[in-house]
């Protein structure tokens, strides 16, 4: 049983990001990047940056979520 659709969706996104990191050695994911499974990883990564900053009404990331993303090399700042 799924208690929180948000938590399950976040976990799926994290696993996609983790796989990308394991294959590529970084999380410098292009904004429009879509995984082989059809997951819009580039958009998900951007959403995590926004959530960390509390932007656009996003649900804030928990300390655990931030730590998990940090452990796989999350790039919180983007280059302009």
LINZI-V151991 format. One line per field, one symbol per residue. ss: DSSP state (h for helix, s for strand, l for the rest). phi: phi as a letter, one per 40 degrees, with the letter a starting at -180 (. if undefined). Layout:
# LINZI-V151991
ss=???
phi=???
This chain:
# LINZI-V151991
ss=llllhhhhhhhhhhhhhhhhhhhhllllllllllllllllhhhhhhhhhhhhhlllllllllhhhhhhhhhlllllllll
phi=.ccacdcccccccccccccdcccbgabccddccbcdcgcccdcccccccccccgcfgcccccdccccccdcbgdccbbcc
